[in-house]
Amino acid sequence: MTYSDTPILECIPNFSEGRDSAVVDEIAGAIASVPGVLLLRRESDGDHNRSVVTFAGPPAAVVDAAVAGASAAVARIDLNRHTGAHPRMGAVDVVPFVPIRGLTMSDAVVYAREAAERIWRELALPVYLYEESATRGSHVNLADLRRGQFEGIREAIATDPVRTPDIGGPAVHPTAGIVAVGARKPLVAWNVLLATTDVSIAKSIAREVRGSSGGMPTVKALGFAIPSKGCVQVSMNLTDYTTTPMHAAFEAVRAAAGRLGVEILGTELIGLVPQDAIAATAEYYLKIGEFSIERVLEPRIERVDRSTRSGTGSEG
C-alpha cells in the first residue's frame, strides 16, 4: 500500500488563544510532532482570541495529534483570564473529525469517540459529543452546547441535566473548561467583512441569514465587531455547502447589507475549503456551463498520475 492508498482523516481543532503566538506555536508543534500527520494550516485571530489548526493523516496518528494538541492547550490556556469576541467553553474548544478518503462517517465517529475518551482519561478535560458523534439529541448542535460559554456552563453543569458531560465530569476543568468532540462533514467557515463599526448591523444580518432564525438551511451565523480592522463581520459556517452554497450565502449577506446601506469590504476563509465548494461558486459567477472540478488542471493531473502509477493507464 502506498501513502496515496492510506485512509485519511482530517481534524480541525479550535483553540481559545489567538494573541500569544508562543502558546499557539506550542500547540501546533505538539500536533506536528506526531509521525504521519500533515499540518495543513494554522491561523490566529486576535479579535476573536482564537486559533484554528488544520491537519490530516492516517486515523490513528490524527487521534494522537488531536490529544497532543489538546494537552498543550490545557497546560497553557486559562479561561479564567481569557477574553475575546468568539464564544468559547474550552481551552481546546471544539475538535471535529472529518472523513476525507477511504473512511465512512461511522469510522470518523469511532475515532472521534476514541479521542474523546483519551482527552478525559489523560487530561481530565470533560467532553461533549456533538454532531454525528452525539449520543443525546440535545448535544447535536454545537451552538446549543456552547451557550452560556465557560462561565455559564461552569455554574449550570451541576444542576442542569442537559449540561452534563457525555464523558467525564461532573464539573468543568477549573482552567480548561469543557470540549466538544465530534465527527462531521466538511464545512466552509467564512467571514464577510462589512464597512461599518456598528456591530448591531452584523448581528442583524447574521440573524436574517442563519437557518435557526428562519434563514438559509445549513447556515450558522453570528455578528462580531473586529476592532483591529475597523469593521464588523458576519461569521458563517456552511455546514452543508451543497444545500446552501457559498455564492448563495454571500448574495444573501450582500442583499441584507445593501438594504441597510452598508458595503462589503471583502471575505475571509477560515481553515481550508473543499474544492467542490469553490467549483460551484466559479460555475455560478463565471456562468461556465457544466463546470466541475474535473475541468481544473492540477486535480486532473493528480488523478491521471495516480491512474498511471496504479497500472490502469487510462485517463477515464
C-alpha positions as CSV (number, residue, x, y, z in Angstrom):
1,M,0.0,0.0,0.0
2,T,1.3,3.5,-0.9
3,Y,0.6,6.6,1.1
4,S,-1.9,7.6,-1.6
5,D,-3.9,4.5,-0.7
6,T,-3.9,5.2,3.1
7,P,-7.3,6.3,4.6
8,I,-7.1,10.0,5.5
9,L,-8.9,11.6,8.5
10,E,-8.9,15.4,8.9
11,C,-9.1,17.2,12.2
12,I,-9.7,21.0,12.7
13,P,-9.5,21.8,16.4
14,N,-10.2,25.4,17.6
15,F,-8.2,26.7,20.5
16,S,-9.1,29.7,22.8
17,E,-5.8,31.6,22.2
18,G,-5.2,33.9,19.3
19,R,-2.9,36.6,20.7
20,D,0.1,34.8,22.3
21,S,2.0,33.3,19.3
22,A,4.3,31.3,21.6
23,V,1.3,29.4,23.0
24,V,-0.1,28.7,19.5
25,D,3.4,27.6,18.4
26,E,3.5,25.1,21.2
27,I,0.1,23.7,20.3
28,A,0.9,23.5,16.6
29,G,4.3,22.0,17.4
30,A,2.7,19.2,19.5
31,I,0.4,18.3,16.7
32,A,3.1,18.4,14.0
33,S,5.4,16.2,16.2
34,V,3.2,13.1,15.7
35,P,4.7,10.9,12.9
36,G,2.5,10.7,9.8
37,V,0.5,13.8,10.5
38,L,0.5,16.6,7.9
39,L,0.0,20.1,9.4
40,L,-2.0,21.8,6.6
41,R,-2.8,25.2,8.0
42,R,-2.8,27.3,11.2
43,E,-4.3,30.7,11.7
44,S,-5.0,33.0,14.6
45,D,-7.3,35.9,15.2
46,G,-6.6,38.4,17.9
47,D,-10.1,39.9,18.0
48,H,-11.7,36.5,18.4
49,N,-8.7,35.4,20.6
50,R,-8.9,32.1,18.8
51,S,-6.8,29.8,16.6
52,V,-7.7,27.1,14.2
53,V,-5.2,24.3,13.3
54,T,-5.9,22.0,10.4
55,F,-4.1,18.7,10.0
56,A,-4.7,15.3,8.4
57,G,-3.2,11.8,8.1
58,P,-3.8,8.2,8.9
59,P,-6.6,8.0,11.5
60,A,-4.5,6.6,14.5
61,A,-1.9,9.4,14.0
62,V,-4.6,12.0,13.8
63,V,-6.2,10.9,17.0
64,D,-2.7,11.0,18.7
65,A,-2.2,14.5,17.3
66,A,-5.6,15.7,18.5
67,V,-4.8,14.6,22.0
68,A,-1.3,16.1,21.9
69,G,-2.7,19.5,20.8
70,A,-5.4,19.4,23.5
71,S,-2.8,18.5,26.1
72,A,-0.7,21.6,25.1
73,A,-3.8,23.8,25.2
74,V,-4.8,22.5,28.7
75,A,-1.4,23.2,30.0
76,R,-1.1,26.8,28.7
77,I,-4.6,28.3,28.4
78,D,-6.6,29.6,31.4
79,L,-10.2,30.5,30.5
80,N,-10.5,32.5,33.7
81,R,-8.2,35.1,32.1
82,H,-9.5,34.7,28.5
83,T,-11.5,37.4,26.7
84,G,-12.4,37.6,23.0
85,A,-15.3,38.1,20.6
86,H,-15.9,34.5,19.8
87,P,-18.0,32.3,22.2
88,R,-15.9,29.7,24.0
89,M,-16.3,26.9,26.5
90,G,-12.9,25.2,26.5
91,A,-9.2,25.9,26.1
92,V,-9.5,23.5,23.2
93,D,-13.0,24.5,22.3
94,V,-14.0,22.1,19.6
95,V,-12.3,19.1,18.0
96,P,-14.1,18.0,14.8
97,F,-13.0,14.9,12.8
98,V,-13.8,14.7,9.1
99,P,-13.5,11.6,6.9
100,I,-11.6,12.6,3.7
101,R,-10.6,9.4,2.0
102,G,-11.2,5.7,2.5
103,L,-13.4,6.3,5.6
104,T,-17.1,6.5,6.3
105,M,-18.7,8.8,8.7
106,S,-19.2,5.9,11.0
107,D,-15.5,5.4,11.0
108,A,-15.0,9.0,11.9
109,V,-17.4,8.7,14.8
110,V,-15.4,5.8,16.2
111,Y,-12.1,7.8,16.0
112,A,-13.8,10.9,17.5
113,R,-15.1,8.9,20.5
114,E,-11.7,7.3,20.9
115,A,-10.1,10.8,21.1
116,A,-12.8,12.0,23.5
117,E,-12.2,9.1,25.9
118,R,-8.5,9.8,25.8
119,I,-8.9,13.6,26.4
120,W,-10.9,12.8,29.6
121,R,-8.6,9.9,30.7
122,E,-5.3,11.7,30.0
123,L,-6.2,15.3,30.6
124,A,-9.1,15.3,33.0
125,L,-11.0,17.5,30.5
126,P,-14.7,16.6,30.3
127,V,-16.3,16.2,26.8
128,Y,-19.5,16.8,25.0
129,L,-20.0,14.6,22.0
130,Y,-21.6,16.6,19.1
131,E,-22.8,16.4,15.5
132,E,-22.6,12.8,14.2
133,S,-20.9,11.6,17.4
134,A,-23.7,12.8,19.7
135,T,-25.3,10.3,21.9
136,R,-28.1,12.8,23.0
137,G,-30.3,14.9,20.8
138,S,-29.7,18.0,22.9
139,H,-26.0,17.7,22.2
140,V,-26.0,17.6,18.4
141,N,-25.8,21.3,17.8
142,L,-22.5,23.0,18.8
143,A,-24.2,26.4,19.4
144,D,-26.5,24.9,21.9
145,L,-23.7,23.3,23.8
146,R,-21.6,26.5,23.9
147,R,-24.5,28.7,25.1
148,G,-23.5,30.5,28.3
149,Q,-19.8,29.9,27.5
150,F,-17.3,28.7,30.0
151,E,-18.6,30.8,32.9
152,G,-22.3,29.9,32.4
153,I,-21.6,26.2,31.8
154,R,-19.4,26.1,35.0
155,E,-22.4,27.3,37.0
156,A,-25.1,25.3,35.3
157,I,-23.4,21.9,35.0
158,A,-24.2,20.8,38.5
159,T,-28.0,21.4,38.2
160,D,-29.0,21.2,34.5
161,P,-29.1,17.7,33.1
162,V,-28.6,19.0,29.6
163,R,-25.2,20.4,30.7
164,T,-23.9,17.0,32.0
165,P,-20.8,16.0,30.1
166,D,-21.1,12.9,27.9
167,I,-17.6,11.8,29.0
168,G,-16.0,12.8,32.3
169,G,-17.1,15.4,34.8
170,P,-19.3,16.1,36.6
171,A,-17.6,19.6,36.8
172,V,-15.7,21.5,34.2
173,H,-11.9,21.6,34.3
174,P,-11.1,24.6,36.5
175,T,-9.0,26.4,33.9
176,A,-9.6,24.5,30.6
177,G,-13.4,24.2,30.8
178,I,-15.0,21.5,28.6
179,V,-14.5,20.5,25.0
180,A,-16.9,19.4,22.2
181,V,-15.6,16.5,20.2
182,G,-17.4,15.1,17.2
183,A,-17.5,13.9,13.6
184,R,-19.0,15.9,10.8
185,K,-19.0,16.6,7.1
186,P,-16.6,19.1,5.6
187,L,-17.9,22.7,6.0
188,V,-17.0,26.1,4.9
189,A,-16.0,28.6,7.6
190,W,-16.3,32.0,6.2
191,N,-16.4,35.6,7.3
192,V,-17.9,38.6,5.4
193,L,-16.5,41.9,6.4
194,L,-18.8,44.9,6.4
195,A,-17.8,48.6,6.0
196,T,-19.2,49.8,9.3
197,T,-18.3,49.7,13.0
198,D,-21.9,49.2,14.1
199,V,-22.0,45.6,15.3
200,S,-25.8,45.6,15.6
201,I,-25.8,45.6,11.7
202,A,-23.7,42.4,11.6
203,K,-25.8,40.8,14.2
204,S,-29.0,41.7,12.4
205,I,-27.7,40.3,9.1
206,A,-26.5,37.1,10.8
207,R,-29.9,36.6,12.3
208,E,-31.5,37.1,8.9
209,V,-29.3,34.6,7.1
210,R,-28.8,31.8,9.6
211,G,-31.0,28.7,9.4
212,S,-32.0,28.6,13.1
213,S,-33.7,32.0,12.7
214,G,-35.6,31.0,9.5
215,G,-32.9,32.0,7.0
216,M,-30.9,29.7,4.8
217,P,-30.7,26.0,5.7
218,T,-27.4,24.6,7.0
219,V,-26.1,28.1,7.6
220,K,-24.9,29.2,11.1
221,A,-24.0,32.8,11.5
222,L,-23.0,35.3,14.2
223,G,-22.1,39.0,14.0
224,F,-18.9,40.3,15.6
225,A,-17.0,43.6,16.0
226,I,-13.5,43.5,14.6
227,P,-11.7,46.5,16.1
228,S,-8.3,45.7,14.6
229,K,-9.8,46.2,11.1
230,G,-12.2,48.9,12.0
231,C,-15.2,47.0,10.8
232,V,-17.7,44.2,11.7
233,Q,-18.1,40.8,10.3
234,V,-20.8,38.2,9.6
235,S,-19.1,35.0,10.6
236,M,-20.7,31.9,8.9
237,N,-20.4,28.2,9.0
238,L,-21.9,26.5,5.9
239,T,-22.4,23.0,7.4
240,D,-23.6,21.6,4.1
241,Y,-22.4,23.7,1.2
242,T,-24.3,21.6,-1.3
243,T,-27.5,22.7,0.3
244,T,-26.6,26.3,0.7
245,P,-23.5,27.0,-1.5
246,M,-21.1,29.8,-0.9
247,H,-22.5,32.1,-3.6
248,A,-26.0,31.8,-2.1
249,A,-24.8,32.8,1.4
250,F,-22.7,35.6,0.0
251,E,-25.5,37.1,-2.0
252,A,-27.9,36.9,0.9
253,V,-25.5,38.8,3.1
254,R,-24.8,41.3,0.3
255,A,-28.6,41.9,-0.2
256,A,-29.2,42.4,3.5
257,A,-26.2,44.7,3.8
258,G,-27.4,46.7,0.8
259,R,-30.8,47.2,2.3
260,L,-29.0,48.7,5.3
261,G,-26.8,50.9,3.2
262,V,-23.6,49.0,4.1
263,E,-20.9,47.9,1.6
264,I,-19.0,44.7,1.8
265,L,-15.2,45.1,2.3
266,G,-14.3,41.5,1.5
267,T,-14.4,38.0,2.8
268,E,-12.1,35.7,4.8
269,L,-11.9,31.9,4.7
270,I,-11.1,30.1,8.0
271,G,-9.1,26.9,7.5
272,L,-9.4,25.1,4.2
273,V,-12.3,25.0,1.8
274,P,-13.5,21.9,-0.2
275,Q,-12.7,22.2,-3.9
276,D,-16.3,21.3,-4.8
277,A,-17.4,24.4,-2.9
278,I,-15.1,26.6,-5.0
279,A,-16.1,24.9,-8.2
280,A,-19.8,25.6,-7.6
281,T,-19.0,29.2,-6.8
282,A,-16.9,29.6,-10.0
283,E,-19.7,28.0,-12.1
284,Y,-22.3,30.4,-10.6
285,Y,-20.3,33.7,-11.0
286,L,-18.5,32.8,-14.3
287,K,-21.5,31.2,-15.9
288,I,-19.4,28.3,-17.1
289,G,-21.7,25.6,-18.4
290,E,-21.4,22.1,-16.8
291,F,-18.3,23.1,-14.8
292,S,-16.8,20.7,-12.4
293,I,-13.5,20.2,-10.6
294,E,-12.5,17.8,-13.4
295,R,-12.0,20.9,-15.5
296,V,-9.3,22.2,-13.2
297,L,-5.8,21.4,-14.3
298,E,-4.0,20.3,-11.1
299,P,-6.6,17.8,-9.7
300,R,-6.9,16.3,-13.2
301,I,-3.1,15.8,-13.4
302,E,-3.1,14.2,-10.0
303,R,-5.9,11.8,-10.9
304,V,-4.2,10.7,-14.2
305,D,-0.9,10.3,-12.3
306,R,-2.5,8.1,-9.8
307,S,-4.1,6.0,-12.5
308,T,-0.8,5.6,-14.3
309,R,1.0,4.6,-11.1
310,S,-1.7,2.1,-10.2
311,G,-1.3,0.4,-13.7
312,T,-4.7,1.3,-15.1
313,G,-3.1,3.7,-17.7
314,S,-6.5,5.2,-18.6
315,E,-7.4,8.9,-18.2
316,G,-11.0,8.0,-17.6
